[in-house]
Amino acid sequence: MKRLLAAVQFLTVLPLPQSLRVSERDLGRSAPFFPLVGLGIGALAAGLDYLLAFILPLPVASVLVVIFLFAASGGLHLDGLADTADGFFSSRPRERMLEIMRDSRTGPMGVAAIVLVLMLKVTLLASVPNAARWWVILLLPLAGRCGMLVSLALLPYARAEGGLASIFYLHRSRFHLVLALAFLVVAGWLSGGGVGLAAGLCAFGFGLLFASYAYLKIGGFTGDTLGAACELTELIAPLACVIAAHRGWLG
């Protein structure tokens, strides 16, 4: 229970009573609960979308759902995406990339990354067929947190001097990779059938690709690349659904 609460505290803005405060060790061991927290956020977002559909057109509802997802994490993952974009696209050596990523100021690449990802997320959600919206929205934050888990399971921590996210490296396990895959496959199949299963597998595959890219760029993960992994992997489920619908594969 402590590890689950630590995951909730780290990944969301949900306030916890003082009596339920968790330790640093609990936080370091909380990674296996990331997908569960993502599933909870997805369930709330899907419920919100169901209610909004009664009073608003789908494009507006899609914007509000994306705002809810942003608010649920307090913008933590978008901030990581921006810092990662500033570093990775700076065309500088590895150590300089890490310095840029640590800078609290957001550069043009970071701003562009935030704008483009949010635009794409809204557009994709607005393009998802009505019958599939609930399970796509359910999978969206789940896939993002599983993307984080893939990087944690496979990569070393990139900063020699340590940092906030290094605590997860001390408790990482290859089993976390299996856990991420299991969550995506089971949740995708149960909610979306064959297309949902394909969306889950595609999200897992993208998580592997992003982890490989981060390793090539900076030799591991940081808290910023975890945020980027989350935001980018969230795009895969709606993208897979839209492609399936466009090709006539969605029954």
C-alpha positions as CSV (number, residue, x, y, z in Angstrom):
1,M,0.0,0.0,0.0
2,K,2.8,2.4,0.8
3,R,4.4,1.9,-2.6
4,L,1.1,2.5,-4.4
5,L,0.6,5.7,-2.4
6,A,4.1,6.7,-3.4
7,A,3.3,6.2,-7.0
8,V,0.1,8.2,-6.7
9,Q,2.0,11.0,-5.0
10,F,4.8,11.1,-7.6
11,L,2.6,10.8,-10.7
12,T,-0.4,12.9,-9.8
13,V,-1.4,16.1,-7.9
14,L,-3.7,14.2,-5.6
15,P,-3.0,15.4,-2.1
16,L,-2.3,12.8,0.6
17,P,-3.1,13.2,4.3
18,Q,0.0,13.7,6.5
19,S,-0.7,10.4,8.1
20,L,-0.2,8.7,4.7
21,R,3.1,10.3,3.8
22,V,5.6,7.9,2.2
23,S,9.3,7.5,2.5
24,E,12.0,7.9,-0.1
25,R,12.5,4.1,-0.1
26,D,8.7,3.6,-0.8
27,L,9.1,6.0,-3.7
28,G,12.0,4.1,-5.1
29,R,10.1,0.9,-5.0
30,S,6.8,2.3,-6.4
31,A,7.6,1.9,-10.2
32,P,5.6,-1.4,-10.5
33,F,2.5,0.6,-9.6
34,F,2.9,3.2,-12.3
35,P,0.6,1.4,-14.8
36,L,-2.1,1.0,-12.1
37,V,-2.0,4.8,-11.5
38,G,-2.2,5.4,-15.2
39,L,-5.2,3.1,-15.4
40,G,-6.9,5.0,-12.7
41,I,-6.3,8.3,-14.4
42,G,-7.6,6.8,-17.7
43,A,-10.8,5.6,-16.0
44,L,-11.4,9.1,-14.6
45,A,-10.7,10.7,-18.0
46,A,-13.0,8.2,-19.8
47,G,-15.7,8.9,-17.3
48,L,-15.3,12.7,-17.8
49,D,-15.4,12.2,-21.6
50,Y,-18.7,10.2,-21.3
51,L,-20.3,13.1,-19.4
52,L,-19.0,15.8,-21.7
53,A,-20.3,14.0,-24.7
54,F,-23.9,14.8,-23.6
55,I,-23.3,18.6,-23.7
56,L,-20.4,19.3,-26.0
57,P,-19.2,18.4,-29.5
58,L,-16.3,15.9,-29.6
59,P,-13.5,18.3,-30.5
60,V,-14.3,20.5,-27.5
61,A,-14.6,17.4,-25.3
62,S,-11.2,16.2,-26.6
63,V,-9.6,19.4,-25.6
64,L,-11.1,19.2,-22.1
65,V,-10.0,15.6,-21.7
66,V,-6.4,16.6,-22.6
67,I,-6.5,19.5,-20.1
68,F,-7.7,17.0,-17.5
69,L,-4.8,14.7,-18.3
70,F,-2.4,17.6,-18.1
71,A,-3.8,18.7,-14.7
72,A,-3.8,15.2,-13.2
73,S,0.0,15.2,-13.4
74,G,0.5,18.9,-12.7
75,G,2.3,19.2,-16.0
76,L,5.2,17.1,-14.7
77,H,5.5,15.0,-17.9
78,L,5.2,17.9,-20.3
79,D,7.9,19.7,-18.5
80,G,10.1,16.6,-18.9
81,L,9.2,16.5,-22.6
82,A,10.2,20.1,-23.1
83,D,13.6,19.7,-21.3
84,T,14.3,16.5,-23.3
85,A,13.5,18.2,-26.6
86,D,15.8,21.1,-25.7
87,G,18.6,18.7,-24.8
88,F,18.2,16.1,-27.5
89,F,17.9,18.6,-30.4
90,S,20.6,20.9,-29.3
91,S,23.3,19.1,-31.4
92,R,25.7,19.2,-28.4
93,P,27.8,16.6,-26.7
94,R,26.2,14.3,-24.1
95,E,27.4,16.2,-21.1
96,R,26.2,19.5,-22.5
97,M,22.8,17.9,-23.4
98,L,22.4,16.9,-19.7
99,E,23.3,20.5,-18.6
100,I,20.6,21.9,-21.0
101,M,18.0,19.5,-19.7
102,R,18.7,20.5,-16.1
103,D,18.2,24.2,-17.0
104,S,14.7,25.3,-15.7
105,R,14.3,27.6,-18.7
106,T,12.4,26.2,-21.7
107,G,14.0,26.8,-25.1
108,P,12.4,26.9,-28.6
109,M,12.6,23.2,-29.1
110,G,10.9,22.5,-25.8
111,V,8.1,24.9,-26.6
112,A,7.7,23.4,-30.1
113,A,7.5,19.9,-28.6
114,I,4.8,20.8,-26.1
115,V,2.7,22.6,-28.7
116,L,3.0,19.8,-31.3
117,V,2.3,17.0,-28.9
118,L,-0.7,18.7,-27.4
119,M,-2.1,19.5,-30.9
120,L,-1.5,15.9,-32.0
121,K,-3.1,14.5,-28.9
122,V,-6.3,16.7,-29.3
123,T,-6.5,16.0,-33.0
124,L,-6.2,12.3,-32.6
125,L,-8.8,12.1,-29.8
126,A,-11.2,14.1,-31.9
127,S,-10.7,11.7,-34.8
128,V,-11.3,8.5,-32.8
129,P,-14.7,6.9,-33.6
130,N,-17.3,7.4,-30.9
131,A,-17.5,3.7,-30.1
132,A,-13.8,3.5,-29.4
133,R,-13.3,6.7,-27.5
134,W,-13.7,5.2,-24.0
135,W,-11.1,2.5,-24.4
136,V,-8.7,4.8,-26.2
137,I,-8.9,7.3,-23.4
138,L,-8.6,4.6,-20.9
139,L,-5.4,3.3,-22.5
140,L,-3.8,6.6,-23.1
141,P,-2.4,7.4,-19.7
142,L,-1.8,3.7,-19.0
143,A,0.4,3.5,-22.0
144,G,2.3,6.6,-21.0
145,R,3.1,5.2,-17.5
146,C,4.1,1.8,-19.1
147,G,6.4,3.8,-21.4
148,M,8.1,5.2,-18.3
149,L,8.4,1.7,-16.9
150,V,10.1,0.4,-20.0
151,S,12.8,3.0,-19.7
152,L,13.3,2.3,-16.0
153,A,13.6,-1.4,-16.6
154,L,16.2,-1.2,-19.4
155,L,18.3,1.9,-18.9
156,P,20.9,3.0,-16.4
157,Y,20.6,6.5,-14.8
158,A,22.4,9.0,-17.1
159,R,23.7,11.4,-14.5
160,A,26.9,10.4,-12.7
161,E,26.1,12.9,-9.9
162,G,22.6,11.4,-9.3
163,G,19.3,13.1,-9.2
164,L,15.7,12.7,-8.1
165,A,14.9,9.9,-10.6
166,S,18.0,7.9,-9.7
167,I,16.2,6.5,-6.7
168,F,14.2,4.4,-9.2
169,Y,17.3,2.9,-10.7
170,L,18.3,1.4,-7.3
171,H,15.2,-0.7,-7.3
172,R,14.7,-1.4,-11.0
173,S,14.0,-4.9,-12.3
174,R,13.7,-6.6,-15.7
175,F,10.4,-7.9,-14.4
176,H,9.1,-4.3,-14.8
177,L,9.4,-4.7,-18.5
178,V,7.2,-7.8,-18.4
179,L,4.7,-6.0,-16.2
180,A,4.4,-3.1,-18.6
181,L,3.8,-5.5,-21.5
182,A,1.2,-7.5,-19.5
183,F,-0.7,-4.4,-18.6
184,L,-0.8,-3.1,-22.1
185,V,-1.7,-6.4,-23.7
186,V,-4.4,-7.3,-21.2
187,A,-6.0,-3.9,-20.9
188,G,-5.9,-3.4,-24.6
189,W,-7.5,-6.8,-25.4
190,L,-10.2,-6.5,-22.7
191,S,-11.2,-3.0,-23.6
192,G,-10.6,-2.7,-27.4
193,G,-10.4,-6.3,-28.7
194,G,-8.0,-6.9,-31.5
195,V,-7.4,-3.2,-32.2
196,G,-6.9,-2.5,-28.5
197,L,-4.4,-5.4,-28.4
198,A,-2.5,-4.0,-31.4
199,A,-2.6,-0.5,-29.8
200,G,-1.1,-1.9,-26.6
201,L,1.7,-3.8,-28.5
202,C,2.5,-0.7,-30.6
203,A,2.7,1.4,-27.4
204,F,5.1,-1.1,-25.9
205,G,7.2,-1.2,-29.1
206,F,7.4,2.6,-29.1
207,G,8.5,2.5,-25.5
208,L,11.4,0.2,-26.5
209,L,12.3,2.5,-29.4
210,F,12.3,5.7,-27.2
211,A,14.4,3.9,-24.6
212,S,16.9,3.0,-27.3
213,Y,17.0,6.6,-28.6
214,A,17.5,8.0,-25.1
215,Y,20.4,5.5,-24.6
216,L,22.0,6.6,-27.9
217,K,21.7,10.3,-27.0
218,I,22.6,10.4,-23.3
219,G,23.5,6.9,-22.2
220,G,20.4,6.3,-20.1
221,F,17.4,7.9,-18.5
222,T,16.7,11.0,-16.4
223,G,13.5,12.3,-14.9
224,D,13.1,14.4,-18.0
225,T,13.3,11.5,-20.4
226,L,10.8,9.6,-18.3
227,G,8.3,12.5,-18.7
228,A,9.0,12.5,-22.5
229,A,8.5,8.8,-22.7
230,C,5.1,9.2,-21.0
231,E,3.9,12.0,-23.2
232,L,5.0,10.5,-26.4
233,T,3.8,6.9,-25.7
234,E,0.4,8.4,-24.8
235,L,0.0,9.3,-28.5
236,I,0.3,5.7,-29.7
237,A,-3.1,4.2,-28.7
238,P,-5.2,7.0,-30.3
239,L,-2.9,6.9,-33.3
240,A,-3.3,3.2,-33.8
241,C,-7.1,3.5,-33.4
242,V,-7.3,6.3,-35.9
243,I,-5.2,4.3,-38.4
244,A,-7.4,1.2,-37.9
245,A,-10.6,3.3,-38.4
246,H,-9.2,5.0,-41.5
247,R,-8.2,1.6,-43.0
248,G,-11.6,0.0,-42.2
249,W,-10.1,-2.4,-39.6
250,L,-12.2,-1.2,-36.7
251,G,-15.4,-3.2,-36.4
